[in-house]
Amino acid sequence: LLSICCCAPSCTFVLFLCTTTCTCAQTMGRRRKSRKPPPKKKMTEPLQLVFPCPFCNHEKSCDVNLDRTRNVGTVTCRVCLEDFQTPINYLSEAVDVYSDWIDACESANQ
């Protein structure tokens, strides 16, 4: 099991393992694989569920409810009790329903 190393007669290695101080550790065998650091996790924030009301201008007063069984999204203001409903699909999120409400308000004003 023990054999004499090729770089110096006093150096020995067991099977394929050589001492780290030996010069033959860098020249014999495969190239060592360098470890890459793990990828950093991206800081993702959850999407908003509460929005400002375009009618009463209160911050965080409009709640969005998505009823996936009936495919209806509802936006309701807690202050002025204004509400809006729009059809949704399986890809729709709360911000989509709110933006539909804003678009409907802008089209009604023109």
LUMDOZA-234624 format. One record per atom (N, C-alpha, C, O): residue in three letters; atom name; residue number from 1; x, y negated, z negated. Coordinates in steps of 0.05 Angstrom, whole numbers. Example, Ala and Ser with C-alpha at 12.3 -4.5 7.8 and 13.67 -1.06 7.14 Angstrom:
residu,atome,num,c1,c2,c3
ALA,N,1,264,114,-156
ALA,CA,1,246,90,-156
ALA,C,1,264,66,-156
ALA,O,1,285,66,-169
SER,N,2,257,45,-142
SER,CA,2,273,21,-143
SER,C,2,258,-1,-157
SER,O,2,268,-23,-161
This chain:
residu,atome,num,c1,c2,c3
LEU,N,1,16,24,0
LEU,CA,1,0,0,0
LEU,C,1,17,-25,0
LEU,O,1,9,-45,12
LEU,N,2,39,-25,-13
LEU,CA,2,57,-48,-14
LEU,C,2,76,-47,9
LEU,O,2,87,-26,16
SER,N,3,80,-70,21
SER,CA,3,99,-72,43
SER,C,3,115,-97,41
SER,O,3,106,-116,28
ILE,N,4,137,-98,53
ILE,CA,4,154,-122,52
ILE,C,4,145,-142,73
ILE,O,4,139,-135,96
CYS,N,5,144,-167,65
CYS,CA,5,135,-188,82
CYS,C,5,156,-195,104
CYS,O,5,180,-189,100
CYS,N,6,148,-206,125
CYS,CA,6,166,-212,147
CYS,C,6,183,-237,143
CYS,O,6,203,-240,155
CYS,N,7,174,-255,125
CYS,CA,7,189,-280,121
CYS,C,7,211,-278,101
CYS,O,7,232,-292,105
ALA,N,8,208,-263,81
ALA,CA,8,229,-260,61
ALA,C,8,228,-233,49
ALA,O,8,206,-221,46
PRO,N,9,251,-221,43
PRO,CA,9,251,-194,32
PRO,C,9,239,-192,4
PRO,O,9,231,-170,-4
SER,N,10,237,-215,-10
SER,CA,10,226,-214,-37
SER,C,10,196,-217,-37
SER,O,10,183,-212,-58
CYS,N,11,184,-225,-15
CYS,CA,11,155,-230,-13
CYS,C,11,141,-204,-7
CYS,O,11,150,-189,10
THR,N,12,119,-198,-21
THR,CA,12,103,-174,-15
THR,C,12,74,-181,-12
THR,O,12,65,-201,-23
PHE,N,13,60,-165,3
PHE,CA,13,31,-169,5
PHE,C,13,17,-142,4
PHE,O,13,29,-121,11
VAL,N,14,-8,-142,-4
VAL,CA,14,-24,-118,-6
VAL,C,14,-43,-118,17
VAL,O,14,-58,-137,21
LEU,N,15,-41,-98,34
LEU,CA,15,-57,-95,58
LEU,C,15,-53,-120,75
LEU,O,15,-32,-124,87
PHE,N,16,-74,-137,77
PHE,CA,16,-72,-161,94
PHE,C,16,-70,-187,79
PHE,O,16,-70,-208,90
LEU,N,17,-68,-185,52
LEU,CA,17,-68,-209,36
LEU,C,17,-39,-216,29
LEU,O,17,-24,-199,19
CYS,N,18,-32,-241,34
CYS,CA,18,-5,-250,29
CYS,C,18,-7,-273,8
CYS,O,18,-28,-285,6
THR,N,19,14,-278,-6
THR,CA,19,13,-299,-26
THR,C,19,11,-326,-12
THR,O,19,20,-329,11
THR,N,20,-1,-345,-25
THR,CA,20,-6,-372,-13
THR,C,20,20,-388,-11
THR,O,20,21,-406,6
THR,N,21,40,-382,-26
THR,CA,21,66,-396,-25
THR,C,21,83,-386,-2
THR,O,21,102,-399,6
CYS,N,22,76,-363,9
CYS,CA,22,92,-351,30
CYS,C,22,86,-366,57
CYS,O,22,64,-375,62
THR,N,23,106,-368,74
THR,CA,23,103,-381,100
THR,C,23,88,-363,119
THR,O,23,77,-373,139
CYS,N,24,88,-337,115
CYS,CA,24,75,-319,134
CYS,C,24,44,-320,130
CYS,O,24,30,-309,147
ALA,N,25,34,-331,109
ALA,CA,25,5,-333,104
ALA,C,25,-8,-351,125
ALA,O,25,-31,-347,133
GLN,N,26,8,-371,135
GLN,CA,26,-3,-388,155
GLN,C,26,1,-377,183
GLN,O,26,-14,-385,201
THR,N,27,20,-359,188
THR,CA,27,26,-350,215
THR,C,27,13,-323,221
THR,O,27,9,-317,244
MET,N,28,7,-307,201
MET,CA,28,-4,-281,206
MET,C,28,-35,-281,205
MET,O,28,-46,-295,189
GLY,N,29,-47,-265,221
GLY,CA,29,-76,-261,220
GLY,C,29,-92,-283,234
GLY,O,29,-80,-299,249
ARG,N,30,-117,-285,228
ARG,CA,30,-135,-304,240
ARG,C,30,-131,-332,229
ARG,O,30,-120,-335,207
ARG,N,31,-141,-351,244
ARG,CA,31,-141,-378,234
ARG,C,31,-162,-381,213
ARG,O,31,-184,-370,216
ARG,N,32,-157,-395,192
ARG,CA,32,-176,-398,170
ARG,C,32,-199,-416,179
ARG,O,32,-195,-436,192
LYS,N,33,-223,-408,172
LYS,CA,33,-247,-423,179
LYS,C,33,-250,-446,159
LYS,O,33,-252,-441,135
SER,N,34,-252,-470,170
SER,CA,34,-256,-493,152
SER,C,34,-286,-495,146
SER,O,34,-303,-493,163
ARG,N,35,-292,-500,121
ARG,CA,35,-319,-503,112
ARG,C,35,-329,-531,117
ARG,O,35,-316,-550,109
LYS,N,36,-352,-533,130
LYS,CA,36,-364,-559,134
LYS,C,36,-382,-566,110
LYS,O,36,-394,-548,98
PRO,N,37,-383,-591,103
PRO,CA,37,-401,-598,80
PRO,C,37,-430,-594,89
PRO,O,37,-437,-597,113
PRO,N,38,-448,-587,70
PRO,CA,38,-476,-583,78
PRO,C,38,-488,-609,88
PRO,O,38,-480,-631,78
PRO,N,39,-507,-608,106
PRO,CA,39,-519,-633,117
PRO,C,39,-535,-647,95
PRO,O,39,-547,-635,78
LYS,N,40,-533,-674,96
LYS,CA,40,-548,-689,76
LYS,C,40,-577,-689,82
LYS,O,40,-586,-690,106
LYS,N,41,-593,-687,61
LYS,CA,41,-622,-687,65
LYS,C,41,-632,-715,70
LYS,O,41,-623,-734,57
LYS,N,42,-649,-718,90
LYS,CA,42,-660,-744,96
LYS,C,42,-681,-752,75
LYS,O,42,-697,-736,66
MET,N,43,-680,-777,68
MET,CA,43,-700,-787,49
MET,C,43,-726,-793,64
MET,O,43,-729,-814,77
THR,N,44,-745,-775,62
THR,CA,44,-770,-779,75
THR,C,44,-791,-787,55
THR,O,44,-794,-774,34
GLU,N,45,-805,-808,61
GLU,CA,45,-826,-817,43
GLU,C,45,-853,-807,53
GLU,O,45,-857,-805,77
PRO,N,46,-870,-800,35
PRO,CA,46,-897,-791,43
PRO,C,46,-913,-814,55
PRO,O,46,-908,-837,48
LEU,N,47,-931,-807,74
LEU,CA,47,-947,-828,86
LEU,C,47,-966,-841,66
LEU,O,47,-975,-828,47
GLN,N,48,-973,-866,71
GLN,CA,48,-991,-880,54
GLN,C,48,-1019,-869,55
GLN,O,48,-1028,-859,76
LEU,N,49,-1034,-871,33
LEU,CA,49,-1062,-864,33
LEU,C,49,-1079,-888,25
LEU,O,49,-1104,-887,27
VAL,N,50,-1066,-910,16
VAL,CA,50,-1080,-934,8
VAL,C,50,-1069,-957,24
VAL,O,50,-1045,-960,26
PHE,N,51,-1087,-974,35
PHE,CA,51,-1079,-995,53
PHE,C,51,-1092,-1021,45
PHE,O,51,-1111,-1021,29
PRO,N,52,-1082,-1044,56
PRO,CA,52,-1095,-1070,51
PRO,C,52,-1121,-1073,67
PRO,O,52,-1123,-1062,89
CYS,N,53,-1140,-1087,56
CYS,CA,53,-1166,-1090,70
CYS,C,53,-1164,-1114,89
CYS,O,53,-1154,-1135,81
PRO,N,54,-1173,-1111,114
PRO,CA,54,-1172,-1134,133
PRO,C,54,-1194,-1154,128
PRO,O,54,-1192,-1176,139
PHE,N,55,-1214,-1148,112
PHE,CA,55,-1236,-1166,107
PHE,C,55,-1232,-1183,82
PHE,O,55,-1234,-1207,83
CYS,N,56,-1225,-1170,60
CYS,CA,56,-1222,-1184,34
CYS,C,56,-1193,-1190,28
CYS,O,56,-1187,-1204,8
ASN,N,57,-1174,-1180,44
ASN,CA,57,-1145,-1185,41
ASN,C,57,-1134,-1176,14
ASN,O,57,-1113,-1187,5
HIS,N,58,-1146,-1156,1
HIS,CA,58,-1135,-1145,-24
HIS,C,58,-1115,-1123,-16
HIS,O,58,-1120,-1107,2
GLU,N,59,-1092,-1123,-30
GLU,CA,59,-1072,-1102,-25
GLU,C,59,-1081,-1076,-39
GLU,O,59,-1092,-1076,-61
LYS,N,60,-1076,-1054,-26
LYS,CA,60,-1081,-1027,-36
LYS,C,60,-1110,-1024,-46
LYS,O,60,-1115,-1014,-68
SER,N,61,-1128,-1033,-30
SER,CA,61,-1156,-1030,-38
SER,C,61,-1172,-1011,-20
SER,O,61,-1195,-1004,-26
CYS,N,62,-1161,-1003,3
CYS,CA,62,-1175,-985,22
CYS,C,62,-1165,-957,19
CYS,O,62,-1141,-952,23
ASP,N,63,-1183,-939,13
ASP,CA,63,-1176,-911,11
ASP,C,63,-1185,-897,36
ASP,O,63,-1205,-903,49
VAL,N,64,-1169,-877,45
VAL,CA,64,-1175,-862,69
VAL,C,64,-1180,-833,61
VAL,O,64,-1165,-820,47
ASN,N,65,-1203,-823,70
ASN,CA,65,-1211,-795,65
ASN,C,65,-1213,-781,92
ASN,O,65,-1225,-790,110
LEU,N,66,-1200,-757,94
LEU,CA,66,-1201,-741,118
LEU,C,66,-1217,-716,112
LEU,O,66,-1209,-699,97
ASP,N,67,-1240,-714,125
ASP,CA,67,-1257,-690,122
ASP,C,67,-1251,-672,146
ASP,O,67,-1263,-676,168
ARG,N,68,-1234,-653,142
ARG,CA,68,-1225,-636,164
ARG,C,68,-1247,-616,173
ARG,O,68,-1247,-608,196
THR,N,69,-1265,-610,156
THR,CA,69,-1286,-591,163
THR,C,69,-1306,-604,183
THR,O,69,-1316,-591,201
ARG,N,70,-1312,-630,178
ARG,CA,70,-1330,-644,196
ARG,C,70,-1316,-661,217
ARG,O,70,-1329,-673,234
ASN,N,71,-1289,-661,216
ASN,CA,71,-1272,-676,235
ASN,C,71,-1279,-706,235
ASN,O,71,-1282,-719,255
VAL,N,72,-1281,-717,210
VAL,CA,72,-1288,-746,207
VAL,C,72,-1268,-758,187
VAL,O,72,-1263,-747,166
GLY,N,73,-1257,-781,195
GLY,CA,73,-1240,-797,177
GLY,C,73,-1256,-821,167
GLY,O,73,-1268,-835,184
THR,N,74,-1255,-827,141
THR,CA,74,-1269,-850,130
THR,C,74,-1250,-868,115
THR,O,74,-1234,-859,99
VAL,N,75,-1253,-894,120
VAL,CA,75,-1238,-915,106
VAL,C,75,-1258,-931,90
VAL,O,75,-1278,-941,101
THR,N,76,-1254,-934,64
THR,CA,76,-1272,-949,46
THR,C,76,-1256,-969,29
THR,O,76,-1236,-961,17
CYS,N,77,-1265,-994,28
CYS,CA,77,-1252,-1013,11
CYS,C,77,-1266,-1013,-16
CYS,O,77,-1291,-1013,-18
ARG,N,78,-1250,-1012,-38
ARG,CA,78,-1261,-1012,-65
ARG,C,78,-1271,-1039,-74
ARG,O,78,-1287,-1041,-93
VAL,N,79,-1262,-1060,-61
VAL,CA,79,-1268,-1087,-71
VAL,C,79,-1293,-1098,-56
VAL,O,79,-1313,-1105,-69
CYS,N,80,-1292,-1098,-29
CYS,CA,80,-1315,-1109,-14
CYS,C,80,-1334,-1088,-4
CYS,O,80,-1354,-1095,9
LEU,N,81,-1329,-1063,-9
LEU,CA,81,-1346,-1040,-2
LEU,C,81,-1350,-1037,28
LEU,O,81,-1370,-1027,37
GLU,N,82,-1332,-1047,44
GLU,CA,82,-1332,-1044,73
GLU,C,82,-1323,-1016,79
GLU,O,82,-1305,-1005,66
ASP,N,83,-1336,-1003,99
ASP,CA,83,-1327,-976,106
ASP,C,83,-1327,-972,136
ASP,O,83,-1339,-988,151
PHE,N,84,-1312,-951,145
PHE,CA,84,-1309,-946,174
PHE,C,84,-1305,-916,177
PHE,O,84,-1291,-903,161
GLN,N,85,-1318,-904,197
GLN,CA,85,-1315,-876,203
GLN,C,85,-1306,-872,232
GLN,O,85,-1314,-887,250
THR,N,86,-1289,-852,236
THR,CA,86,-1279,-846,263
THR,C,86,-1274,-816,265
THR,O,86,-1268,-803,246
PRO,N,87,-1277,-806,289
PRO,CA,87,-1271,-777,293
PRO,C,87,-1241,-772,292
PRO,O,87,-1225,-788,301
ILE,N,88,-1234,-749,280
ILE,CA,88,-1206,-742,278
ILE,C,88,-1202,-714,290
ILE,O,88,-1221,-700,295
ASN,N,89,-1176,-707,294
ASN,CA,89,-1170,-680,302
ASN,C,89,-1150,-668,282
ASN,O,89,-1144,-680,262
TYR,N,90,-1138,-645,289
TYR,CA,90,-1121,-632,269
TYR,C,90,-1094,-646,266
TYR,O,90,-1080,-640,247
LEU,N,91,-1087,-664,285
LEU,CA,91,-1062,-679,283
LEU,C,91,-1065,-706,268
LEU,O,91,-1045,-719,262
SER,N,92,-1089,-714,264
SER,CA,92,-1094,-741,253
SER,C,92,-1085,-743,224
SER,O,92,-1087,-724,208
GLU,N,93,-1075,-767,217
GLU,CA,93,-1066,-773,189
GLU,C,93,-1081,-798,180
GLU,O,93,-1096,-810,195
ALA,N,94,-1077,-805,155
ALA,CA,94,-1091,-828,143
ALA,C,94,-1084,-854,158
ALA,O,94,-1102,-871,162
VAL,N,95,-1059,-857,166
VAL,CA,95,-1051,-881,180
VAL,C,95,-1065,-884,207
VAL,O,95,-1069,-906,217
ASP,N,96,-1071,-861,220
ASP,CA,96,-1085,-861,245
ASP,C,96,-1114,-872,242
ASP,O,96,-1123,-887,259
VAL,N,97,-1127,-863,221
VAL,CA,97,-1155,-873,216
VAL,C,97,-1155,-902,210
VAL,O,97,-1172,-917,219
TYR,N,98,-1135,-911,194
TYR,CA,98,-1133,-940,187
TYR,C,98,-1127,-957,212
TYR,O,98,-1139,-978,215
SER,N,99,-1109,-947,229
SER,CA,99,-1103,-962,253
SER,C,99,-1127,-963,272
SER,O,99,-1130,-983,286
ASP,N,100,-1143,-942,273
ASP,CA,100,-1168,-943,289
ASP,C,100,-1187,-964,278
ASP,O,100,-1200,-978,294
TRP,N,101,-1188,-967,252
TRP,CA,101,-1205,-987,240
TRP,C,101,-1195,-1016,247
TRP,O,101,-1211,-1033,254
ILE,N,102,-1169,-1020,246
ILE,CA,102,-1157,-1046,253
ILE,C,102,-1162,-1052,282
ILE,O,102,-1169,-1075,289
ASP,N,103,-1159,-1032,300
ASP,CA,103,-1164,-1036,328
ASP,C,103,-1194,-1043,333
ASP,O,103,-1200,-1060,350
ALA,N,104,-1212,-1029,319
ALA,CA,104,-1241,-1035,322
ALA,C,104,-1247,-1063,312
ALA,O,104,-1264,-1076,324
CYS,N,105,-1234,-1072,291
CYS,CA,105,-1238,-1099,281
CYS,C,105,-1229,-1120,301
CYS,O,105,-1242,-1140,305
GLU,N,106,-1205,-1115,313
GLU,CA,106,-1195,-1134,332
GLU,C,106,-1211,-1135,358
GLU,O,106,-1215,-1156,369
SER,N,107,-1221,-1112,366
SER,CA,107,-1238,-1112,390
SER,C,107,-1266,-1125,385
SER,O,107,-1277,-1136,403
ALA,N,108,-1276,-1123,360
ALA,CA,108,-1301,-1137,353
ALA,C,108,-1297,-1167,352
ALA,O,108,-1316,-1182,357
ASN,N,109,-1273,-1176,345
ASN,CA,109,-1269,-1205,343
ASN,C,109,-1265,-1218,370
ASN,O,109,-1268,-1242,372
GLN,N,110,-1259,-1203,390
GLN,CA,110,-1255,-1215,417
GLN,C,110,-1280,-1215,434
GLN,O,110,-1279,-1224,456
